[in-house]
């Protein structure tokens, strides 16, 4: 977040292709109050004031979907066969629309 704020400050202070102007600075740097509000809302909802989480605290297995590769390949082949069996005008329409 700090790097984003620094980069945003630099771009707001020295805009690309433009001259430094106080009104454009405040328009471009409006990101800072928005980020602060979102961070405060996050803290209010989740009650944790951490910037980083440890790897042990991150759950990557809950709600993970398991795929059967053979079944998935079979379904894709069936969809391709169904698409190939359709008339030309239908395939042309589905290709472009």
Phi and psi in radians as a Rosetta constraint file:
Dihedral C 1 N 2 CA 2 C 2 CIRCULARHARMONIC -1.134 0.35
Dihedral N 2 CA 2 C 2 N 3 CIRCULARHARMONIC -0.733 0.35
Dihedral C 2 N 3 CA 3 C 3 CIRCULARHARMONIC -1.115 0.35
Dihedral N 3 CA 3 C 3 N 4 CIRCULARHARMONIC -0.681 0.35
Dihedral C 3 N 4 CA 4 C 4 CIRCULARHARMONIC -1.111 0.35
Dihedral N 4 CA 4 C 4 N 5 CIRCULARHARMONIC -0.747 0.35
Dihedral C 4 N 5 CA 5 C 5 CIRCULARHARMONIC -1.131 0.35
Dihedral N 5 CA 5 C 5 N 6 CIRCULARHARMONIC -0.688 0.35
Dihedral C 5 N 6 CA 6 C 6 CIRCULARHARMONIC -1.136 0.35
Dihedral N 6 CA 6 C 6 N 7 CIRCULARHARMONIC -0.797 0.35
Dihedral C 6 N 7 CA 7 C 7 CIRCULARHARMONIC -1.112 0.35
Dihedral N 7 CA 7 C 7 N 8 CIRCULARHARMONIC -0.719 0.35
Dihedral C 7 N 8 CA 8 C 8 CIRCULARHARMONIC -1.132 0.35
Dihedral N 8 CA 8 C 8 N 9 CIRCULARHARMONIC -0.676 0.35
Dihedral C 8 N 9 CA 9 C 9 CIRCULARHARMONIC -1.097 0.35
Dihedral N 9 CA 9 C 9 N 10 CIRCULARHARMONIC -0.750 0.35
Dihedral C 9 N 10 CA 10 C 10 CIRCULARHARMONIC -1.125 0.35
Dihedral N 10 CA 10 C 10 N 11 CIRCULARHARMONIC -0.778 0.35
Dihedral C 10 N 11 CA 11 C 11 CIRCULARHARMONIC -1.201 0.35
Dihedral N 11 CA 11 C 11 N 12 CIRCULARHARMONIC -0.592 0.35
Dihedral C 11 N 12 CA 12 C 12 CIRCULARHARMONIC -1.240 0.35
Dihedral N 12 CA 12 C 12 N 13 CIRCULARHARMONIC -0.639 0.35
Dihedral C 12 N 13 CA 13 C 13 CIRCULARHARMONIC -1.304 0.35
Dihedral N 13 CA 13 C 13 N 14 CIRCULARHARMONIC -0.737 0.35
Dihedral C 13 N 14 CA 14 C 14 CIRCULARHARMONIC -2.139 0.35
Dihedral N 14 CA 14 C 14 N 15 CIRCULARHARMONIC 1.457 0.35
Dihedral C 14 N 15 CA 15 C 15 CIRCULARHARMONIC -1.138 0.35
Dihedral N 15 CA 15 C 15 N 16 CIRCULARHARMONIC 2.590 0.35
Dihedral C 15 N 16 CA 16 C 16 CIRCULARHARMONIC -1.284 0.35
Dihedral N 16 CA 16 C 16 N 17 CIRCULARHARMONIC 2.163 0.35
Dihedral C 16 N 17 CA 17 C 17 CIRCULARHARMONIC 1.308 0.35
Dihedral N 17 CA 17 C 17 N 18 CIRCULARHARMONIC 0.307 0.35
Dihedral C 17 N 18 CA 18 C 18 CIRCULARHARMONIC -2.546 0.35
Dihedral N 18 CA 18 C 18 N 19 CIRCULARHARMONIC 3.015 0.35
Dihedral C 18 N 19 CA 19 C 19 CIRCULARHARMONIC -1.692 0.35
Dihedral N 19 CA 19 C 19 N 20 CIRCULARHARMONIC 2.633 0.35
Dihedral C 19 N 20 CA 20 C 20 CIRCULARHARMONIC -1.063 0.35
Dihedral N 20 CA 20 C 20 N 21 CIRCULARHARMONIC 2.281 0.35
Dihedral C 20 N 21 CA 21 C 21 CIRCULARHARMONIC -2.539 0.35
Dihedral N 21 CA 21 C 21 N 22 CIRCULARHARMONIC 2.377 0.35
Dihedral C 21 N 22 CA 22 C 22 CIRCULARHARMONIC -1.060 0.35
Dihedral N 22 CA 22 C 22 N 23 CIRCULARHARMONIC -0.651 0.35
Dihedral C 22 N 23 CA 23 C 23 CIRCULARHARMONIC -1.201 0.35
Dihedral N 23 CA 23 C 23 N 24 CIRCULARHARMONIC -0.716 0.35
Dihedral C 23 N 24 CA 24 C 24 CIRCULARHARMONIC -1.215 0.35
Dihedral N 24 CA 24 C 24 N 25 CIRCULARHARMONIC -0.547 0.35
Dihedral C 24 N 25 CA 25 C 25 CIRCULARHARMONIC -1.071 0.35
Dihedral N 25 CA 25 C 25 N 26 CIRCULARHARMONIC -0.859 0.35
Dihedral C 25 N 26 CA 26 C 26 CIRCULARHARMONIC -1.227 0.35
Dihedral N 26 CA 26 C 26 N 27 CIRCULARHARMONIC -0.531 0.35
Dihedral C 26 N 27 CA 27 C 27 CIRCULARHARMONIC -1.187 0.35
Dihedral N 27 CA 27 C 27 N 28 CIRCULARHARMONIC -0.725 0.35
Dihedral C 27 N 28 CA 28 C 28 CIRCULARHARMONIC -1.326 0.35
Dihedral N 28 CA 28 C 28 N 29 CIRCULARHARMONIC -0.564 0.35
Dihedral C 28 N 29 CA 29 C 29 CIRCULARHARMONIC -1.566 0.35
Dihedral N 29 CA 29 C 29 N 30 CIRCULARHARMONIC 0.190 0.35
Dihedral C 29 N 30 CA 30 C 30 CIRCULARHARMONIC -1.123 0.35
Dihedral N 30 CA 30 C 30 N 31 CIRCULARHARMONIC -0.243 0.35
Dihedral C 30 N 31 CA 31 C 31 CIRCULARHARMONIC -1.063 0.35
Dihedral N 31 CA 31 C 31 N 32 CIRCULARHARMONIC -0.614 0.35
Dihedral C 31 N 32 CA 32 C 32 CIRCULARHARMONIC -1.066 0.35
Dihedral N 32 CA 32 C 32 N 33 CIRCULARHARMONIC -0.913 0.35
Dihedral C 32 N 33 CA 33 C 33 CIRCULARHARMONIC -1.093 0.35
Dihedral N 33 CA 33 C 33 N 34 CIRCULARHARMONIC -0.594 0.35
Dihedral C 33 N 34 CA 34 C 34 CIRCULARHARMONIC -1.139 0.35
Dihedral N 34 CA 34 C 34 N 35 CIRCULARHARMONIC -0.768 0.35
Dihedral C 34 N 35 CA 35 C 35 CIRCULARHARMONIC -1.123 0.35
Dihedral N 35 CA 35 C 35 N 36 CIRCULARHARMONIC -0.685 0.35
Dihedral C 35 N 36 CA 36 C 36 CIRCULARHARMONIC -1.140 0.35
Dihedral N 36 CA 36 C 36 N 37 CIRCULARHARMONIC -0.739 0.35
Dihedral C 36 N 37 CA 37 C 37 CIRCULARHARMONIC -1.086 0.35
Dihedral N 37 CA 37 C 37 N 38 CIRCULARHARMONIC -0.773 0.35
Dihedral C 37 N 38 CA 38 C 38 CIRCULARHARMONIC -1.119 0.35
Dihedral N 38 CA 38 C 38 N 39 CIRCULARHARMONIC -0.663 0.35
Dihedral C 38 N 39 CA 39 C 39 CIRCULARHARMONIC -1.180 0.35
Dihedral N 39 CA 39 C 39 N 40 CIRCULARHARMONIC -0.694 0.35
Dihedral C 39 N 40 CA 40 C 40 CIRCULARHARMONIC -1.146 0.35
Dihedral N 40 CA 40 C 40 N 41 CIRCULARHARMONIC -0.724 0.35
Dihedral C 40 N 41 CA 41 C 41 CIRCULARHARMONIC -1.092 0.35
Dihedral N 41 CA 41 C 41 N 42 CIRCULARHARMONIC -0.721 0.35
Dihedral C 41 N 42 CA 42 C 42 CIRCULARHARMONIC -1.052 0.35
Dihedral N 42 CA 42 C 42 N 43 CIRCULARHARMONIC -0.779 0.35
Dihedral C 42 N 43 CA 43 C 43 CIRCULARHARMONIC -1.117 0.35
Dihedral N 43 CA 43 C 43 N 44 CIRCULARHARMONIC -0.696 0.35
Dihedral C 43 N 44 CA 44 C 44 CIRCULARHARMONIC -1.172 0.35
Dihedral N 44 CA 44 C 44 N 45 CIRCULARHARMONIC -0.613 0.35
Dihedral C 44 N 45 CA 45 C 45 CIRCULARHARMONIC -1.401 0.35
Dihedral N 45 CA 45 C 45 N 46 CIRCULARHARMONIC -0.846 0.35
Dihedral C 45 N 46 CA 46 C 46 CIRCULARHARMONIC -1.702 0.35
Dihedral N 46 CA 46 C 46 N 47 CIRCULARHARMONIC -0.143 0.35
Dihedral C 46 N 47 CA 47 C 47 CIRCULARHARMONIC 0.967 0.35
Dihedral N 47 CA 47 C 47 N 48 CIRCULARHARMONIC 0.656 0.35
Dihedral C 47 N 48 CA 48 C 48 CIRCULARHARMONIC -2.376 0.35
Dihedral N 48 CA 48 C 48 N 49 CIRCULARHARMONIC 2.332 0.35
Dihedral C 48 N 49 CA 49 C 49 CIRCULARHARMONIC -1.958 0.35
Dihedral N 49 CA 49 C 49 N 50 CIRCULARHARMONIC 1.070 0.35
Dihedral C 49 N 50 CA 50 C 50 CIRCULARHARMONIC -2.084 0.35
Dihedral N 50 CA 50 C 50 N 51 CIRCULARHARMONIC 2.467 0.35
Dihedral C 50 N 51 CA 51 C 51 CIRCULARHARMONIC -1.513 0.35
Dihedral N 51 CA 51 C 51 N 52 CIRCULARHARMONIC -0.560 0.35
Dihedral C 51 N 52 CA 52 C 52 CIRCULARHARMONIC -2.228 0.35
Dihedral N 52 CA 52 C 52 N 53 CIRCULARHARMONIC 2.677 0.35
Dihedral C 52 N 53 CA 53 C 53 CIRCULARHARMONIC -2.011 0.35
Dihedral N 53 CA 53 C 53 N 54 CIRCULARHARMONIC 2.603 0.35
Dihedral C 53 N 54 CA 54 C 54 CIRCULARHARMONIC -1.298 0.35
Dihedral N 54 CA 54 C 54 N 55 CIRCULARHARMONIC 2.727 0.35
Dihedral C 54 N 55 CA 55 C 55 CIRCULARHARMONIC -1.097 0.35
Dihedral N 55 CA 55 C 55 N 56 CIRCULARHARMONIC -0.538 0.35
Dihedral C 55 N 56 CA 56 C 56 CIRCULARHARMONIC -1.219 0.35
Dihedral N 56 CA 56 C 56 N 57 CIRCULARHARMONIC -0.425 0.35
Dihedral C 56 N 57 CA 57 C 57 CIRCULARHARMONIC -1.486 0.35
Dihedral N 57 CA 57 C 57 N 58 CIRCULARHARMONIC -0.234 0.35
Dihedral C 57 N 58 CA 58 C 58 CIRCULARHARMONIC -1.534 0.35
Dihedral N 58 CA 58 C 58 N 59 CIRCULARHARMONIC 2.217 0.35
Dihedral C 58 N 59 CA 59 C 59 CIRCULARHARMONIC -1.807 0.35
Dihedral N 59 CA 59 C 59 N 60 CIRCULARHARMONIC 1.938 0.35
Dihedral C 59 N 60 CA 60 C 60 CIRCULARHARMONIC -1.896 0.35
Dihedral N 60 CA 60 C 60 N 61 CIRCULARHARMONIC 0.005 0.35
Dihedral C 60 N 61 CA 61 C 61 CIRCULARHARMONIC -1.773 0.35
Dihedral N 61 CA 61 C 61 N 62 CIRCULARHARMONIC -0.350 0.35
Dihedral C 61 N 62 CA 62 C 62 CIRCULARHARMONIC -1.210 0.35
Dihedral N 62 CA 62 C 62 N 63 CIRCULARHARMONIC 2.365 0.35
Dihedral C 62 N 63 CA 63 C 63 CIRCULARHARMONIC 1.109 0.35
Dihedral N 63 CA 63 C 63 N 64 CIRCULARHARMONIC 0.350 0.35
Dihedral C 63 N 64 CA 64 C 64 CIRCULARHARMONIC -1.375 0.35
Dihedral N 64 CA 64 C 64 N 65 CIRCULARHARMONIC 2.406 0.35
Dihedral C 64 N 65 CA 65 C 65 CIRCULARHARMONIC -1.565 0.35
Dihedral N 65 CA 65 C 65 N 66 CIRCULARHARMONIC 2.462 0.35
Dihedral C 65 N 66 CA 66 C 66 CIRCULARHARMONIC -1.810 0.35
Dihedral N 66 CA 66 C 66 N 67 CIRCULARHARMONIC 2.265 0.35
Dihedral C 66 N 67 CA 67 C 67 CIRCULARHARMONIC -1.951 0.35
Dihedral N 67 CA 67 C 67 N 68 CIRCULARHARMONIC 2.426 0.35
Dihedral C 67 N 68 CA 68 C 68 CIRCULARHARMONIC -1.659 0.35
Dihedral N 68 CA 68 C 68 N 69 CIRCULARHARMONIC 1.907 0.35
Dihedral C 68 N 69 CA 69 C 69 CIRCULARHARMONIC -1.072 0.35
Dihedral N 69 CA 69 C 69 N 70 CIRCULARHARMONIC -0.730 0.35
Dihedral C 69 N 70 CA 70 C 70 CIRCULARHARMONIC -1.110 0.35
Dihedral N 70 CA 70 C 70 N 71 CIRCULARHARMONIC -0.766 0.35
Dihedral C 70 N 71 CA 71 C 71 CIRCULARHARMONIC -1.141 0.35
Dihedral N 71 CA 71 C 71 N 72 CIRCULARHARMONIC -0.687 0.35
Dihedral C 71 N 72 CA 72 C 72 CIRCULARHARMONIC -1.131 0.35
Dihedral N 72 CA 72 C 72 N 73 CIRCULARHARMONIC -0.747 0.35
Dihedral C 72 N 73 CA 73 C 73 CIRCULARHARMONIC -1.123 0.35
Dihedral N 73 CA 73 C 73 N 74 CIRCULARHARMONIC -0.659 0.35
Dihedral C 73 N 74 CA 74 C 74 CIRCULARHARMONIC -1.131 0.35
Dihedral N 74 CA 74 C 74 N 75 CIRCULARHARMONIC -0.747 0.35
Dihedral C 74 N 75 CA 75 C 75 CIRCULARHARMONIC -1.122 0.35
Dihedral N 75 CA 75 C 75 N 76 CIRCULARHARMONIC -0.686 0.35
Dihedral C 75 N 76 CA 76 C 76 CIRCULARHARMONIC -1.141 0.35
Dihedral N 76 CA 76 C 76 N 77 CIRCULARHARMONIC -0.730 0.35
Dihedral C 76 N 77 CA 77 C 77 CIRCULARHARMONIC -1.108 0.35
Dihedral N 77 CA 77 C 77 N 78 CIRCULARHARMONIC -0.700 0.35
Dihedral C 77 N 78 CA 78 C 78 CIRCULARHARMONIC -1.133 0.35
Dihedral N 78 CA 78 C 78 N 79 CIRCULARHARMONIC -0.693 0.35
Dihedral C 78 N 79 CA 79 C 79 CIRCULARHARMONIC -1.137 0.35
Dihedral N 79 CA 79 C 79 N 80 CIRCULARHARMONIC -0.708 0.35
Dihedral C 79 N 80 CA 80 C 80 CIRCULARHARMONIC -1.139 0.35
Dihedral N 80 CA 80 C 80 N 81 CIRCULARHARMONIC -0.703 0.35
Dihedral C 80 N 81 CA 81 C 81 CIRCULARHARMONIC -1.154 0.35
Dihedral N 81 CA 81 C 81 N 82 CIRCULARHARMONIC -0.714 0.35
Dihedral C 81 N 82 CA 82 C 82 CIRCULARHARMONIC -1.124 0.35
Dihedral N 82 CA 82 C 82 N 83 CIRCULARHARMONIC -0.719 0.35
Dihedral C 82 N 83 CA 83 C 83 CIRCULARHARMONIC -1.142 0.35
Dihedral N 83 CA 83 C 83 N 84 CIRCULARHARMONIC -0.701 0.35
Dihedral C 83 N 84 CA 84 C 84 CIRCULARHARMONIC -1.201 0.35
Dihedral N 84 CA 84 C 84 N 85 CIRCULARHARMONIC -0.432 0.35
Dihedral C 84 N 85 CA 85 C 85 CIRCULARHARMONIC -1.431 0.35
Dihedral N 85 CA 85 C 85 N 86 CIRCULARHARMONIC -0.177 0.35
Dihedral C 85 N 86 CA 86 C 86 CIRCULARHARMONIC -1.332 0.35
Dihedral N 86 CA 86 C 86 N 87 CIRCULARHARMONIC 2.772 0.35
Dihedral C 86 N 87 CA 87 C 87 CIRCULARHARMONIC -1.143 0.35
Dihedral N 87 CA 87 C 87 N 88 CIRCULARHARMONIC 2.860 0.35
Dihedral C 87 N 88 CA 88 C 88 CIRCULARHARMONIC -1.048 0.35
Dihedral N 88 CA 88 C 88 N 89 CIRCULARHARMONIC -0.791 0.35
Dihedral C 88 N 89 CA 89 C 89 CIRCULARHARMONIC -1.091 0.35
Dihedral N 89 CA 89 C 89 N 90 CIRCULARHARMONIC -0.603 0.35
Dihedral C 89 N 90 CA 90 C 90 CIRCULARHARMONIC -1.189 0.35
Dihedral N 90 CA 90 C 90 N 91 CIRCULARHARMONIC -0.776 0.35
Dihedral C 90 N 91 CA 91 C 91 CIRCULARHARMONIC -1.125 0.35
Dihedral N 91 CA 91 C 91 N 92 CIRCULARHARMONIC -0.687 0.35
Dihedral C 91 N 92 CA 92 C 92 CIRCULARHARMONIC -1.117 0.35
Dihedral N 92 CA 92 C 92 N 93 CIRCULARHARMONIC -0.772 0.35
Dihedral C 92 N 93 CA 93 C 93 CIRCULARHARMONIC -1.110 0.35
Dihedral N 93 CA 93 C 93 N 94 CIRCULARHARMONIC -0.790 0.35
Dihedral C 93 N 94 CA 94 C 94 CIRCULARHARMONIC -1.198 0.35
Dihedral N 94 CA 94 C 94 N 95 CIRCULARHARMONIC -0.460 0.35
Dihedral C 94 N 95 CA 95 C 95 CIRCULARHARMONIC -1.208 0.35
Dihedral N 95 CA 95 C 95 N 96 CIRCULARHARMONIC -0.699 0.35
Dihedral C 95 N 96 CA 96 C 96 CIRCULARHARMONIC -1.778 0.35
Dihedral N 96 CA 96 C 96 N 97 CIRCULARHARMONIC -0.241 0.35
